Amino acid sequence: MELSVEALAVSLSGRLVLDDITATLRPGRITAILGPNGAGKSSLVKAAAALIPLARGAVRLDGRDVAVFDPRERARWIGYLPQDAVVHWNVTAADVVALGRLPHRTPYAAPSPQDFDAIMRAMAATETLHFAERPIQQLSGGERARVLLARVLAGEPRWLLADEPLASLDPAHQIDILDRLRDAANAGAGVAIVLHDLGLAARAADDVLLLKDGLMAGFGPVAEALTPDAIRMVFGVEARWVDTPDGLPLLVTVGR
């Protein structure tokens, strides 16, 4: 089930923050959305999730305009993981994850066995079962990030859109989150993730969508789109690909 943006434009507070973005994202792959601060990365993810209005263009899921989806139906197809999400009430980690099943339940209905199974699978995948009954406010930043990812995974969406889910996490937790997103892609879901770290994007993504000043500056497989010339043009830094001793390519920045 492909997710396509077609001539997409977004205006916020009277300012055009995205213009003429066209790309087709494929399921079973991770697409990293990269660009400098203010390039429009978060706006693109929110627009793809139908969380902000479009000035022009369309977002289509398997050819169908997501704007015509019922909100509950859209939430079953597209899971959104916001940047720096905060839970303001002191419920347990399991309660937070269970929220991911709401689009699959009728109002006021008790969770079904299928709901419980999905919650357990999501918490097992994110290694959060051992603190399922702990209040969310008592968890570390890394633990909360895994719980919030489990909430999205519990909804079993066909597309998972994540806005800088690695912010404020240490390297070990960053790799944990990326590994869980890879698991989702390997299971057939599409994943689009906003990142700032070029090296992590090169390691984790299959495809890259580059933004600069609200315009698309490149899109394609990592090795084709994330070239030294493209990085210089978009970020103003020098970078090169090097081979590691184990044969894996590594993208490193070497200066301005």
MOCORHU-V451747 format. One record per residue. N is the residue number from 1. RES is the residue in three letters. PSI is psi in degrees with one decimal (* if undefined). OMEGA is omega in whole degrees, 0 to 359 (* if undefined). D_CENTER is the distance of its C-alpha to the mean C-alpha in Angstrom with 2 decimals. Layout:
n=N res=RES psi=PSI omega=OMEGA d_center=D_CENTER
n=N res=RES psi=PSI omega=OMEGA d_center=D_CENTER
This chain:
n=1 res=MET psi=104.9 omega=184 d_center=16.37
n=2 res=GLU psi=147.8 omega=174 d_center=15.21
n=3 res=LEU psi=117.0 omega=185 d_center=13.03
n=4 res=SER psi=138.9 omega=168 d_center=15.11
n=5 res=VAL psi=133.9 omega=188 d_center=15.43
n=6 res=GLU psi=112.0 omega=178 d_center=19.14
n=7 res=ALA psi=41.9 omega=187 d_center=20.86
n=8 res=LEU psi=135.8 omega=174 d_center=18.37
n=9 res=ALA psi=140.9 omega=180 d_center=19.68
n=10 res=VAL psi=133.4 omega=177 d_center=18.77
n=11 res=SER psi=128.3 omega=178 d_center=21.44
n=12 res=LEU psi=126.9 omega=181 d_center=21.17
n=13 res=SER psi=38.8 omega=177 d_center=24.52
n=14 res=GLY psi=4.5 omega=181 d_center=26.34
n=15 res=ARG psi=131.9 omega=179 d_center=24.49
n=16 res=LEU psi=113.0 omega=183 d_center=22.66
n=17 res=VAL psi=-18.5 omega=174 d_center=19.31
n=18 res=LEU psi=142.3 omega=180 d_center=18.06
n=19 res=ASP psi=131.4 omega=172 d_center=20.59
n=20 res=ASP psi=46.7 omega=177 d_center=21.05
n=21 res=ILE psi=120.6 omega=179 d_center=17.56
n=22 res=THR psi=121.8 omega=179 d_center=17.98
n=23 res=ALA psi=151.5 omega=175 d_center=15.84
n=24 res=THR psi=117.1 omega=180 d_center=15.34
n=25 res=LEU psi=138.7 omega=187 d_center=12.29
n=26 res=ARG psi=145.1 omega=178 d_center=13.62
n=27 res=PRO psi=159.3 omega=180 d_center=12.94
n=28 res=GLY psi=8.7 omega=182 d_center=13.38
n=29 res=ARG psi=155.3 omega=174 d_center=11.65
n=30 res=ILE psi=124.1 omega=175 d_center=8.69
n=31 res=THR psi=120.3 omega=176 d_center=8.45
n=32 res=ALA psi=129.6 omega=177 d_center=8.14
n=33 res=ILE psi=115.9 omega=188 d_center=8.75
n=34 res=LEU psi=152.8 omega=175 d_center=11.73
n=35 res=GLY psi=164.5 omega=179 d_center=14.67
n=36 res=PRO psi=169.6 omega=174 d_center=17.06
n=37 res=ASN psi=136.9 omega=179 d_center=16.94
n=38 res=GLY psi=6.5 omega=182 d_center=17.54
n=39 res=ALA psi=-18.8 omega=180 d_center=16.43
n=40 res=GLY psi=15.2 omega=185 d_center=14.35
n=41 res=LYS psi=-51.8 omega=181 d_center=10.73
n=42 res=SER psi=-38.2 omega=179 d_center=9.84
n=43 res=SER psi=-36.8 omega=179 d_center=12.31
n=44 res=LEU psi=-44.4 omega=180 d_center=10.89
n=45 res=VAL psi=-42.8 omega=179 d_center=7.58
n=46 res=LYS psi=-39.0 omega=178 d_center=10.10
n=47 res=ALA psi=-40.4 omega=179 d_center=12.54
n=48 res=ALA psi=-30.1 omega=178 d_center=10.65
n=49 res=ALA psi=5.3 omega=180 d_center=10.31
n=50 res=ALA psi=35.5 omega=179 d_center=14.00
n=51 res=LEU psi=-15.6 omega=175 d_center=13.92
n=52 res=ILE psi=151.4 omega=183 d_center=16.04
n=53 res=PRO psi=155.3 omega=176 d_center=18.93
n=54 res=LEU psi=142.5 omega=171 d_center=19.38
n=55 res=ALA psi=-35.9 omega=178 d_center=22.46
n=56 res=ARG psi=166.2 omega=174 d_center=22.73
n=57 res=GLY psi=-166.1 omega=184 d_center=21.21
n=58 res=ALA psi=156.5 omega=169 d_center=19.16
n=59 res=VAL psi=127.0 omega=184 d_center=15.92
n=60 res=ARG psi=137.7 omega=175 d_center=17.00
n=61 res=LEU psi=111.0 omega=184 d_center=15.90
n=62 res=ASP psi=39.0 omega=177 d_center=18.51
n=63 res=GLY psi=-7.0 omega=183 d_center=20.70
n=64 res=ARG psi=130.5 omega=181 d_center=20.65
n=65 res=ASP psi=121.8 omega=183 d_center=19.81
n=66 res=VAL psi=-18.2 omega=180 d_center=17.17
n=67 res=ALA psi=-22.4 omega=182 d_center=19.41
n=68 res=VAL psi=-3.6 omega=177 d_center=22.07
n=69 res=PHE psi=141.3 omega=165 d_center=20.16
n=70 res=ASP psi=141.3 omega=183 d_center=21.51
n=71 res=PRO psi=-40.1 omega=179 d_center=18.98
n=72 res=ARG psi=-40.9 omega=178 d_center=19.36
n=73 res=GLU psi=-44.0 omega=180 d_center=19.01
n=74 res=ARG psi=-39.3 omega=180 d_center=15.85
n=75 res=ALA psi=-24.9 omega=176 d_center=14.35
n=76 res=ARG psi=-28.1 omega=182 d_center=15.50
n=77 res=TRP psi=-35.1 omega=186 d_center=13.75
n=78 res=ILE psi=119.0 omega=175 d_center=10.39
n=79 res=GLY psi=134.9 omega=184 d_center=8.59
n=80 res=TYR psi=126.3 omega=177 d_center=6.92
n=81 res=LEU psi=105.3 omega=186 d_center=6.29
n=82 res=PRO psi=163.8 omega=176 d_center=8.20
n=83 res=GLN psi=134.4 omega=176 d_center=9.44
n=84 res=ASP psi=46.1 omega=179 d_center=12.64
n=85 res=ALA psi=139.6 omega=181 d_center=12.95
n=86 res=VAL psi=133.9 omega=173 d_center=16.65
n=87 res=VAL psi=118.6 omega=189 d_center=18.71
n=88 res=HIS psi=-7.7 omega=179 d_center=22.11
n=89 res=TRP psi=150.2 omega=191 d_center=24.18
n=90 res=ASN psi=63.0 omega=176 d_center=25.30
n=91 res=VAL psi=172.2 omega=180 d_center=24.44
n=92 res=THR psi=163.5 omega=177 d_center=23.87
n=93 res=ALA psi=-41.3 omega=180 d_center=20.71
n=94 res=ALA psi=-36.7 omega=178 d_center=21.57
n=95 res=ASP psi=-39.8 omega=179 d_center=21.99
n=96 res=VAL psi=-45.7 omega=180 d_center=18.50
n=97 res=VAL psi=-37.7 omega=181 d_center=17.07
n=98 res=ALA psi=-24.4 omega=178 d_center=19.59
n=99 res=LEU psi=-26.6 omega=180 d_center=18.14
n=100 res=GLY psi=-16.0 omega=181 d_center=15.45
n=101 res=ARG psi=-5.7 omega=184 d_center=18.50
n=102 res=LEU psi=-39.5 omega=180 d_center=19.92
n=103 res=PRO psi=-17.1 omega=182 d_center=18.90
n=104 res=HIS psi=-3.2 omega=184 d_center=20.91
n=105 res=ARG psi=147.7 omega=172 d_center=23.97
n=106 res=THR psi=153.6 omega=182 d_center=26.71
n=107 res=PRO psi=134.4 omega=176 d_center=27.51
n=108 res=TYR psi=3.0 omega=179 d_center=29.46
n=109 res=ALA psi=145.7 omega=176 d_center=29.27
n=110 res=ALA psi=153.4 omega=178 d_center=29.18
n=111 res=PRO psi=140.1 omega=180 d_center=26.45
n=112 res=SER psi=168.3 omega=174 d_center=27.47
n=113 res=PRO psi=-34.8 omega=178 d_center=27.82
n=114 res=GLN psi=-37.2 omega=177 d_center=24.80
n=115 res=ASP psi=-48.0 omega=181 d_center=22.79
n=116 res=PHE psi=-40.1 omega=179 d_center=24.14
n=117 res=ASP psi=-44.2 omega=181 d_center=23.43
n=118 res=ALA psi=-39.2 omega=178 d_center=19.72
n=119 res=ILE psi=-45.0 omega=180 d_center=19.55
n=120 res=MET psi=-41.2 omega=179 d_center=21.52
n=121 res=ARG psi=-42.4 omega=181 d_center=19.48
n=122 res=ALA psi=-40.5 omega=180 d_center=16.19
n=123 res=MET psi=-34.3 omega=176 d_center=18.14
n=124 res=ALA psi=-42.1 omega=181 d_center=19.87
n=125 res=ALA psi=-33.8 omega=182 d_center=16.81
n=126 res=THR psi=4.9 omega=179 d_center=15.49
n=127 res=GLU psi=48.8 omega=179 d_center=19.15
n=128 res=THR psi=1.4 omega=182 d_center=19.52
n=129 res=LEU psi=-34.3 omega=186 d_center=22.56
n=130 res=HIS psi=-12.0 omega=172 d_center=25.06
n=131 res=PHE psi=31.5 omega=182 d_center=24.20
n=132 res=ALA psi=-34.6 omega=184 d_center=23.46
n=133 res=GLU psi=5.2 omega=177 d_center=26.42
n=134 res=ARG psi=143.4 omega=176 d_center=25.89
n=135 res=PRO psi=138.4 omega=184 d_center=25.18
n=136 res=ILE psi=-32.2 omega=182 d_center=21.65
n=137 res=GLN psi=-15.9 omega=180 d_center=23.33
n=138 res=GLN psi=-1.4 omega=182 d_center=25.08
n=139 res=LEU psi=155.5 omega=175 d_center=22.10
n=140 res=SER psi=169.1 omega=179 d_center=21.04
n=141 res=GLY psi=-41.9 omega=179 d_center=17.88
n=142 res=GLY psi=-39.2 omega=178 d_center=16.53
n=143 res=GLU psi=-42.3 omega=178 d_center=17.75
n=144 res=ARG psi=-39.9 omega=179 d_center=16.23
n=145 res=ALA psi=-40.1 omega=179 d_center=12.72
n=146 res=ARG psi=-36.4 omega=177 d_center=13.40
n=147 res=VAL psi=-43.9 omega=181 d_center=14.92
n=148 res=LEU psi=-35.6 omega=174 d_center=12.10
n=149 res=LEU psi=-40.3 omega=178 d_center=9.82
n=150 res=ALA psi=-36.4 omega=178 d_center=13.01
n=151 res=ARG psi=-44.6 omega=180 d_center=13.30
n=152 res=VAL psi=-43.8 omega=181 d_center=10.28
n=153 res=LEU psi=-33.4 omega=180 d_center=11.58
n=154 res=ALA psi=-27.0 omega=177 d_center=15.02
n=155 res=GLY psi=-8.6 omega=179 d_center=14.41
n=156 res=GLU psi=50.6 omega=180 d_center=14.08
n=157 res=PRO psi=156.3 omega=175 d_center=11.95
n=158 res=ARG psi=-22.5 omega=176 d_center=12.26
n=159 res=TRP psi=136.0 omega=179 d_center=8.79
n=160 res=LEU psi=117.5 omega=181 d_center=5.60
n=161 res=LEU psi=119.3 omega=186 d_center=3.27
n=162 res=ALA psi=125.4 omega=182 d_center=2.05
n=163 res=ASP psi=99.8 omega=179 d_center=5.20
n=164 res=GLU psi=55.5 omega=181 d_center=7.21
n=165 res=PRO psi=-10.0 omega=182 d_center=7.20
n=166 res=LEU psi=-2.9 omega=182 d_center=10.08
n=167 res=ALA psi=134.5 omega=176 d_center=12.26
n=168 res=SER psi=10.3 omega=178 d_center=15.71
n=169 res=LEU psi=148.0 omega=176 d_center=15.36
n=170 res=ASP psi=166.5 omega=185 d_center=18.09
n=171 res=PRO psi=-38.8 omega=181 d_center=17.75
n=172 res=ALA psi=-43.6 omega=180 d_center=18.38
n=173 res=HIS psi=-31.9 omega=175 d_center=15.65
n=174 res=GLN psi=-46.2 omega=180 d_center=13.13
n=175 res=ILE psi=-38.7 omega=177 d_center=14.34
n=176 res=ASP psi=-47.7 omega=182 d_center=14.29
n=177 res=ILE psi=-44.2 omega=179 d_center=10.60
n=178 res=LEU psi=-37.8 omega=178 d_center=10.02
n=179 res=ASP psi=-38.8 omega=179 d_center=12.82
n=180 res=ARG psi=-37.5 omega=177 d_center=11.51
n=181 res=LEU psi=-37.4 omega=176 d_center=8.39
n=182 res=ARG psi=-40.5 omega=177 d_center=11.24
n=183 res=ASP psi=-42.3 omega=180 d_center=13.34
n=184 res=ALA psi=-42.6 omega=179 d_center=11.20
n=185 res=ALA psi=-41.9 omega=179 d_center=11.32
n=186 res=ASN psi=-26.5 omega=178 d_center=14.95
n=187 res=ALA psi=-0.9 omega=175 d_center=15.64
n=188 res=GLY psi=-6.7 omega=179 d_center=14.87
n=189 res=ALA psi=156.5 omega=170 d_center=11.48
n=190 res=GLY psi=143.5 omega=181 d_center=9.36
n=191 res=VAL psi=129.3 omega=171 d_center=5.88
n=192 res=ALA psi=129.2 omega=188 d_center=4.36
n=193 res=ILE psi=131.2 omega=175 d_center=3.27
n=194 res=VAL psi=126.9 omega=180 d_center=6.02
n=195 res=LEU psi=157.1 omega=173 d_center=8.82
n=196 res=HIS psi=-26.6 omega=186 d_center=12.51
n=197 res=ASP psi=113.6 omega=181 d_center=14.18
n=198 res=LEU psi=-38.6 omega=180 d_center=15.49
n=199 res=GLY psi=-42.8 omega=178 d_center=16.85
n=200 res=LEU psi=-39.3 omega=178 d_center=13.77
n=201 res=ALA psi=-43.3 omega=180 d_center=12.06
n=202 res=ALA psi=-34.2 omega=181 d_center=15.34
n=203 res=ARG psi=-38.9 omega=193 d_center=15.47
n=204 res=ALA psi=-26.7 omega=190 d_center=12.15
n=205 res=ALA psi=157.2 omega=170 d_center=11.19
n=206 res=ASP psi=-38.6 omega=182 d_center=13.37
n=207 res=ASP psi=159.8 omega=180 d_center=12.96
n=208 res=VAL psi=136.1 omega=171 d_center=12.56
n=209 res=LEU psi=116.5 omega=183 d_center=12.62
n=210 res=LEU psi=133.8 omega=177 d_center=14.78
n=211 res=LEU psi=143.5 omega=173 d_center=15.58
n=212 res=LYS psi=124.8 omega=179 d_center=18.77
n=213 res=ASP psi=38.2 omega=176 d_center=20.53
n=214 res=GLY psi=2.0 omega=180 d_center=18.53
n=215 res=LEU psi=152.7 omega=177 d_center=19.40
n=216 res=MET psi=122.9 omega=182 d_center=17.80
n=217 res=ALA psi=-3.7 omega=179 d_center=19.43
n=218 res=GLY psi=151.9 omega=178 d_center=18.39
n=219 res=PHE psi=131.4 omega=178 d_center=16.40
n=220 res=GLY psi=-174.6 omega=176 d_center=17.02
n=221 res=PRO psi=150.0 omega=187 d_center=17.06
n=222 res=VAL psi=-51.3 omega=185 d_center=16.56
n=223 res=ALA psi=-26.0 omega=181 d_center=20.33
n=224 res=GLU psi=-34.7 omega=185 d_center=21.25
n=225 res=ALA psi=-31.4 omega=185 d_center=18.91
n=226 res=LEU psi=62.8 omega=180 d_center=18.70
n=227 res=THR psi=160.5 omega=176 d_center=22.47
n=228 res=PRO psi=-39.3 omega=179 d_center=24.57
n=229 res=ASP psi=-43.0 omega=180 d_center=25.72
n=230 res=ALA psi=-40.9 omega=179 d_center=22.30
n=231 res=ILE psi=-40.4 omega=178 d_center=21.25
n=232 res=ARG psi=-43.2 omega=182 d_center=24.61
n=233 res=MET psi=-41.0 omega=185 d_center=24.28
n=234 res=VAL psi=-43.0 omega=188 d_center=20.83
n=235 res=PHE psi=-14.4 omega=181 d_center=21.01
n=236 res=GLY psi=27.0 omega=178 d_center=24.78
n=237 res=VAL psi=158.5 omega=176 d_center=24.83
n=238 res=GLU psi=137.0 omega=179 d_center=26.39
n=239 res=ALA psi=157.3 omega=176 d_center=24.52
n=240 res=ARG psi=155.0 omega=174 d_center=25.62
n=241 res=TRP psi=134.4 omega=176 d_center=24.76
n=242 res=VAL psi=154.2 omega=177 d_center=26.96
n=243 res=ASP psi=131.3 omega=177 d_center=27.74
n=244 res=THR psi=164.8 omega=180 d_center=27.61
n=245 res=PRO psi=-28.0 omega=180 d_center=30.57
n=246 res=ASP psi=7.7 omega=174 d_center=28.71
n=247 res=GLY psi=0.7 omega=180 d_center=28.05
n=248 res=LEU psi=135.0 omega=177 d_center=24.33
n=249 res=PRO psi=144.1 omega=182 d_center=23.49
n=250 res=LEU psi=131.6 omega=178 d_center=22.21
n=251 res=LEU psi=123.2 omega=180 d_center=21.16
n=252 res=VAL psi=141.9 omega=173 d_center=23.00
n=253 res=THR psi=140.1 omega=187 d_center=23.73
n=254 res=VAL psi=3.7 omega=178 d_center=27.48
n=255 res=GLY psi=-175.6 omega=180 d_center=28.23
n=256 res=ARG psi=* omega=* d_center=28.48
